[in-house]
C-alpha cells in the first residue's frame, strides 16, 4: 500500500461512492472525471469552476427511463439548465419541467419540443403565460384560482390549453423545512383538506378554453424515503375518484413531482429508484382498481437526482487561519456560487486533489470569500493537516441548485461550467466577468 493511499484512508478521502461513476484516481493525489484530470481542468479553466460529467447525466436519464418505462419522465430544469443540458435530456427521451419564460424560451430555442414541456410556478407573470401560449407548451400547472381566468382570457374564445392542478396533499417530507412543499403552511398549490383544490377543479371544468388533463403534486425535495410518496399518491387517487363521482370526469394524467434525494456525503441515504418505481406503480394500480378508476398516465419530475451527482466544483485555497481550536480554510468561491449551505444547512464532503499528503487529517471548516459570517461551504470536515494556500479542493455532488441559484454578490462573478466526456473538456457556460457587470450598469 502506498503512502499516498494510506493517507487517503486515514483522512477518510478514499471513498468515491458519491462521485460520478467515471471518476478515477491519478498519481500524486489526482482525480479524473470523464477522462479529464480535475487538476488540469482547474489550471485550464481557472477556479472556481463547475465540472459536469456528460456521461453521468445521460446515464441517469436512461436509468429513469428504464425504471419508468410506462411513465413520462420530465427533467426539472430549475436544478440546472443550459443549451447542452437541453440537448442531452432531449436525446435521452425525457420531457422538461420549467418554471419561467426564461427557462421555457431557452429550452425551445435550443430545440426542445414545446409540447413535451410542463410550465409550473406559484406566481406566473404575464410574460410566462404569453410565452407558454405562443410557443405551445404542453401543460400549464394551475397553482391558484386567479390563474384560471387569466389563462382562459389569454387563450381566447377559439383556443384551448391543456392544464393540470397542483394539489397540496397534506404530506410533510423533505430534507429541510424550507424545501417541504406538501403541507398547507407554504406557498405552493391548492389544499386538499380545505376543499380549495376541488373548488378550483370545478371552475376549470366550466371553462371551455381549458382542458384539465390531470392532477399534480410535489411534496418536497431531498426525500430519501418512499413512504411519503405512497401516502401522497393514495390521496391523489382518492381525489381523482371524487372528481369522477362528482363531475363524471376521469382524468388521464397524474404528476407526482420530484424531490428525489441524493447522498451528498459518503454513507448518507439516497432514494432507491428501483424500489421507488416498483412501489409507486403497484400503489397506483391497486389504488385505481379499488376506486374503479382507469389507471392514469404517471409523470415524475427528477432534477437533482439527474444532474446533482454528475457535477463537481473546484476551488483554490486562498488562506488557512487557525482561530482557537478551529481551522478555517478559505477558498476563492463561496455563497455566490453555492448558497445552499447558508440556506438549508446542506453538508458537503470536500477533498484535497492535485497532491498526495502524508499529514494527519484535521477537522476544518471550509469557508468562502464573501462578506458574510454565514458564508460556510463545509463545516467540520476532515482535511489533511498541511492544507495550505494554493491547494485545490474538489466538492462532489455539485451539479444541482448551485449555478442555478448563484448570485452576483460582491461582484465576484459566477463560475464557468465545463462539460467533460471521454477525455475531452469544453465550456458550456462561460465565466461571468467584470465586463458583464459593467455592461449591465447603465446608470452613470
Buried (B, 14 or more C-beta within 10 A) or exposed (E): EEEBEEBBEBBBBBBBEBBBBBBEBBEEBBBBBBBBBBBBBBEEBBBBBBBBBBBBBBBBBEBBBEBBEEBBBBBBBBBBBBBBBBBBBBEBEBBBBBBBBBBBBBBBEBEBBBEBBBBBBBEBEEEBBEBBBBBEBBBBBBBBEEBBEBBBEBBEEEEEBBBBBBBBBBBBBBBBEEBBBBBBEBEBBBBBEEEBBBEBBEBBBEBEBBEBBBBBBBBBBBBBEBEBBBBBBBBBBBBBBBBBEEBEEEBEBBBBBBBBBBBBBBEBEBBBBEEBBEBBBEBBEEBBEEBEBEBBBBBBBBBBBBBBBBBBBBBBBBEBEEEEEEBBBBBBBBBBBBBBBBBBEBBBBBBBBBBBBEBEBBEBBBBBBBEBEEBBBBBEBBBBBBBEEEBBBBBBBBBBBBBBBBEEBBEBBBBBBBBBBEEEBEBBBEBBEEEBEEEEEEEE
